[in-house]
Amino acid sequence: MNPHRINKVVPESGQESVWDYPRPPRVEKSADRVVVTLGGLVIVDTDDAIRVLETSHPPVYYLPRSAFREGSLEPAAGRSSCEYKGEASYLSVVAPGRRAQSAGWYYPSPARGFEELRDRVALYPGRMDLVTVNGETVLPQPGDFYGGWITSRVVGPFKGAPGSLGW
């Protein structure tokens, strides 16, 4: 699909369009309060987040590994590569009675320009019981590969939906 023919949503006051995000992606600190719940337990509650913003994608929040409940992160099989950020390794997120397999990822040695992601973990919000940003429930980015976090703060359309492969 030609990206110039995409029906971009015009942001209202206080909103951001993912079509105004850059490529290569931008890393920015965020003071948003992020709370993640799995298995009835809060496994993360932090206001020390980093957002990665990339054209056509909702933000991905990277949270300090140290903010996770002890024992809630376990290594998982698999790796993937981002042309910008480098090679990612995967993590399973666990809570009593609940295991979200390969629900998070991190960059052990982030590429130049993305060093701030070291010691931070991103999560697929759809694999958690509940993820909130400043008290608002996060919706997962469409599709089964991307890990963007959709809130009322961002407008699309978002890559990952059917027909968006060529964006």
Kinemage of the C-alpha trace (Angstrom):
@kinemage 1
@onewidth
@group {chain A} dominant
@subgroup {mainchain}
@vectorlist {calphas} color= white
{ca met a 1} P 0.000 0.000 0.000
{ca asn a 2} L 1.256 3.459 -0.789
{ca pro a 3} L 1.786 5.303 2.536
{ca his a 4} L 0.631 8.531 0.904
{ca arg a 5} L -2.836 6.994 0.452
{ca ile a 6} L -3.251 6.009 4.079
{ca asn a 7} L -6.171 7.717 5.796
{ca lys a 8} L -4.206 9.242 8.643
{ca val a 9} L -6.174 10.315 11.693
{ca val a 10} L -5.682 13.987 12.520
{ca pro a 11} L -4.609 14.312 16.156
{ca glu a 12} L -6.689 16.414 18.505
{ca ser a 13} L -5.242 18.580 21.244
{ca gly a 14} L -3.028 16.458 23.521
{ca gln a 15} L -2.686 13.645 20.994
{ca glu a 16} L 0.191 12.472 18.792
{ca ser a 17} L 0.002 10.939 15.334
{ca val a 18} L 2.233 7.924 14.828
{ca trp a 19} L 2.737 9.288 11.314
{ca asp a 20} L 4.679 12.194 12.827
{ca tyr a 21} L 7.108 9.812 14.552
{ca pro a 22} L 10.514 9.479 12.863
{ca arg a 23} L 12.344 6.691 11.116
{ca pro a 24} L 14.873 5.716 12.392
{ca pro a 25} L 12.997 5.622 15.696
{ca arg a 26} L 13.458 8.176 18.469
{ca val a 27} L 14.128 7.268 22.089
{ca glu a 28} L 12.600 9.555 24.704
{ca lys a 29} L 12.328 9.491 28.471
{ca ser a 30} L 8.826 9.421 29.869
{ca ala a 31} L 7.453 10.308 33.288
{ca asp a 32} L 4.258 8.334 32.570
{ca arg a 33} L 3.247 5.966 35.347
{ca val a 34} L 3.198 2.415 33.987
{ca val a 35} L 1.546 -0.408 35.928
{ca val a 36} L 1.574 -4.008 34.680
{ca thr a 37} L -0.512 -6.783 36.236
{ca leu a 38} L -0.164 -10.523 35.646
{ca gly a 39} L -1.776 -13.339 37.615
{ca gly a 40} L -3.495 -10.836 39.888
{ca leu a 41} L -0.174 -9.298 40.954
{ca val a 42} L 1.365 -5.987 40.067
{ca ile a 43} L 4.686 -6.996 38.533
{ca val a 44} L 5.762 -3.460 37.565
{ca asp a 45} L 4.786 -0.029 38.886
{ca thr a 46} L 7.157 2.657 37.669
{ca asp a 47} L 7.392 6.205 36.415
{ca asp a 48} L 10.833 5.525 34.909
{ca ala a 49} L 9.953 4.532 31.363
{ca ile a 50} L 11.480 5.137 27.966
{ca arg a 51} L 9.300 5.356 24.881
{ca val a 52} L 10.552 4.346 21.450
{ca leu a 53} L 8.665 6.213 18.732
{ca glu a 54} L 8.736 4.985 15.125
{ca thr a 55} L 6.710 5.984 12.080
{ca ser a 56} L 3.367 4.138 11.862
{ca his a 57} L 3.817 2.356 15.216
{ca pro a 58} L 2.295 3.152 18.592
{ca pro a 59} L 4.985 3.794 21.230
{ca val a 60} L 6.796 0.881 22.803
{ca tyr a 61} L 7.540 1.433 26.486
{ca tyr a 62} L 10.815 0.093 27.878
{ca leu a 63} L 10.800 -0.395 31.640
{ca pro a 64} L 13.772 -0.800 33.981
{ca arg a 65} L 14.522 -4.437 34.655
{ca ser a 66} L 15.001 -3.432 38.303
{ca ala a 67} L 11.345 -2.267 38.497
{ca phe a 68} L 9.994 -5.779 37.872
{ca arg a 69} L 8.819 -7.920 40.771
{ca glu a 70} L 11.603 -10.260 41.791
{ca gly a 71} L 11.457 -13.562 39.914
{ca ser a 72} L 8.925 -12.333 37.345
{ca leu a 73} L 11.304 -12.418 34.367
{ca glu a 74} L 12.803 -15.622 32.962
{ca pro a 75} L 14.867 -16.158 29.811
{ca ala a 76} L 12.874 -17.482 26.849
{ca ala a 77} L 13.923 -19.067 23.576
{ca gly a 78} L 14.225 -16.980 20.455
{ca arg a 79} L 15.860 -13.860 19.137
{ca ser a 80} L 14.928 -11.196 16.659
{ca ser a 81} L 16.773 -8.376 15.001
{ca cys a 82} L 15.878 -4.732 14.502
{ca glu a 83} L 17.789 -2.825 11.861
{ca tyr a 84} L 17.978 0.131 14.256
{ca lys a 85} L 18.103 -1.218 17.815
{ca gly a 86} L 20.093 -4.427 17.294
{ca glu a 87} L 19.522 -8.014 18.389
{ca ala a 88} L 16.744 -8.684 20.902
{ca ser a 89} L 16.463 -11.552 23.360
{ca tyr a 90} L 13.125 -12.705 24.770
{ca leu a 91} L 11.760 -13.151 28.266
{ca ser a 92} L 8.814 -14.956 29.738
{ca val a 93} L 6.878 -13.103 32.402
{ca val a 94} L 5.727 -15.191 35.361
{ca ala a 95} L 3.474 -14.740 38.357
{ca pro a 96} L 1.979 -17.357 40.680
{ca gly a 97} L -0.329 -19.493 38.554
{ca arg a 98} L 0.362 -17.570 35.346
{ca arg a 99} L 3.110 -17.647 32.711
{ca ala a 100} L 3.237 -15.379 29.658
{ca gln a 101} L 5.682 -17.125 27.327
{ca ser a 102} L 8.031 -14.837 25.363
{ca ala a 103} L 5.979 -11.824 26.449
{ca gly a 104} L 8.902 -9.429 26.742
{ca trp a 105} L 12.153 -8.560 25.053
{ca tyr a 106} L 15.321 -6.608 25.660
{ca tyr a 107} L 18.494 -5.575 23.879
{ca pro a 108} L 21.571 -6.971 25.698
{ca ser a 109} L 23.856 -4.781 23.553
{ca pro a 110} L 21.738 -2.054 21.951
{ca ala a 111} L 23.015 -0.425 18.775
{ca arg a 112} L 24.546 3.042 18.775
{ca gly a 113} L 21.890 5.642 19.494
{ca phe a 114} L 19.799 3.180 21.501
{ca glu a 115} L 22.125 2.672 24.494
{ca glu a 116} L 19.386 3.964 26.831
{ca leu a 117} L 17.518 0.680 26.259
{ca arg a 118} L 20.222 -1.316 28.058
{ca asp a 119} L 18.806 -2.954 31.207
{ca arg a 120} L 15.236 -2.216 30.085
{ca val a 121} L 12.451 -4.587 29.091
{ca ala a 122} L 9.558 -4.074 26.671
{ca leu a 123} L 6.363 -6.106 27.011
{ca tyr a 124} L 3.614 -7.181 24.661
{ca pro a 125} L 0.673 -5.553 26.457
{ca gly a 126} L -1.813 -8.082 25.049
{ca arg a 127} L -0.016 -10.910 26.857
{ca met a 128} L -0.413 -9.304 30.272
{ca asp a 129} L -3.617 -9.255 32.319
{ca leu a 130} L -3.628 -5.464 32.446
{ca val a 131} L -1.260 -2.679 31.426
{ca thr a 132} L -2.006 0.946 32.233
{ca val a 133} L -0.311 4.228 31.406
{ca asn a 134} L -1.311 7.026 33.769
{ca gly a 135} L -4.321 4.931 34.776
{ca glu a 136} L -5.547 4.324 31.206
{ca thr a 137} L -5.799 0.735 29.968
{ca val a 138} L -3.374 0.039 27.125
{ca leu a 139} L -4.555 -1.716 23.974
{ca pro a 140} L -2.044 -3.875 22.075
{ca gln a 141} L -0.828 -2.952 18.606
{ca pro a 142} L -2.624 -5.073 15.989
{ca gly a 143} L -0.940 -8.235 14.734
{ca asp a 144} L 1.211 -10.752 16.549
{ca phe a 145} L 4.690 -9.315 16.010
{ca tyr a 146} L 4.793 -5.662 17.057
{ca gly a 147} L 4.627 -4.598 20.685
{ca gly a 148} L 3.238 -1.059 20.543
{ca trp a 149} L 1.063 0.376 23.293
{ca ile a 150} L -2.110 2.143 22.177
{ca thr a 151} L -3.683 4.763 24.425
{ca ser a 152} L -5.934 7.720 23.698
{ca arg a 153} L -2.756 9.799 23.413
{ca val a 154} L -1.881 8.322 20.001
{ca val a 155} L -3.755 8.106 16.717
{ca gly a 156} L -3.069 5.992 13.629
{ca pro a 157} L -3.783 4.002 11.684
{ca phe a 158} L -1.230 1.628 13.161
{ca lys a 159} L 1.068 -0.802 11.376
{ca gly a 160} L 0.215 -4.417 12.152
{ca ala a 161} L -3.410 -4.356 11.041
{ca pro a 162} L -4.397 -6.384 7.976
{ca gly a 163} L -3.190 -4.663 4.807
{ca ser a 164} L -0.412 -2.701 6.539
{ca leu a 165} L 2.529 -4.971 5.736
{ca gly a 166} L 3.974 -2.618 3.112
{ca trp a 167} L 3.795 0.552 5.223
